[in-house]
Structure formats: C-alpha cells, structure tokens
Amino acid sequence: MGTDDKFDAKADELKGKVKEGVGEATDDKGLEAEGRTDQAKGHLKESVEKVKDAFKKD
C-alpha cells in the first residue's frame, strides 16, 4: 500500500469520525450520515490497496 494511499484512507476515516461526532453532538443527522460515508470510503480505499498489494507480491 503506497504511503499516499494509506494516508488518504486514514484521513477519510478520521474526517468521517469527526463529522459523525459533530453530527451527534449537534443532532445533525445529515452530518452523521456523511461522516459514516466518509469512514466507509476510507475503509474501502484501504481494502482496495491491500488487494493490490497482495497481487504485487506474486
């Protein structure tokens, strides 16, 4: 997994956690959902990079 890609994935996850937390604190359901979406996007990016790495090893 490239360093930039790994950073990108973790940044999305962190951004999502912050948005979700702020959404919960302010009772903003839209922001909560956006945060969960950002987290999922980060997890997906990380998974894709792991699959790419697995194929590069062969």
FENDAWO-V874295 format. One record per residue. N is the residue number from 1. SS is DSSP state (H for helix, E for strand, C for the rest). PHI is phi as a letter, one per 20 degrees, with the letter a starting at -180 (999 if undefined). Layout:
BEGIN
n->N ss->SS phi->PHI
n->N ss->SS phi->PHI
END
This chain:
BEGIN
n->1 ss->C phi->999
n->2 ss->C phi->f
n->3 ss->H phi->g
n->4 ss->H phi->f
n->5 ss->H phi->f
n->6 ss->H phi->f
n->7 ss->H phi->f
n->8 ss->H phi->g
n->9 ss->H phi->f
n->10 ss->H phi->f
n->11 ss->H phi->f
n->12 ss->H phi->f
n->13 ss->H phi->f
n->14 ss->H phi->f
n->15 ss->H phi->g
n->16 ss->H phi->f
n->17 ss->H phi->f
n->18 ss->H phi->f
n->19 ss->H phi->g
n->20 ss->H phi->f
n->21 ss->H phi->f
n->22 ss->H phi->f
n->23 ss->H phi->f
n->24 ss->H phi->f
n->25 ss->H phi->f
n->26 ss->H phi->d
n->27 ss->C phi->l
n->28 ss->C phi->d
n->29 ss->H phi->f
n->30 ss->H phi->f
n->31 ss->H phi->f
n->32 ss->H phi->g
n->33 ss->H phi->f
n->34 ss->H phi->f
n->35 ss->H phi->f
n->36 ss->H phi->f
n->37 ss->H phi->f
n->38 ss->H phi->f
n->39 ss->H phi->f
n->40 ss->H phi->f
n->41 ss->H phi->f
n->42 ss->H phi->f
n->43 ss->H phi->f
n->44 ss->H phi->f
n->45 ss->H phi->g
n->46 ss->H phi->f
n->47 ss->H phi->f
n->48 ss->H phi->f
n->49 ss->H phi->f
n->50 ss->H phi->f
n->51 ss->H phi->f
n->52 ss->H phi->g
n->53 ss->H phi->f
n->54 ss->H phi->f
n->55 ss->H phi->f
n->56 ss->H phi->f
n->57 ss->C phi->f
n->58 ss->C phi->e
END
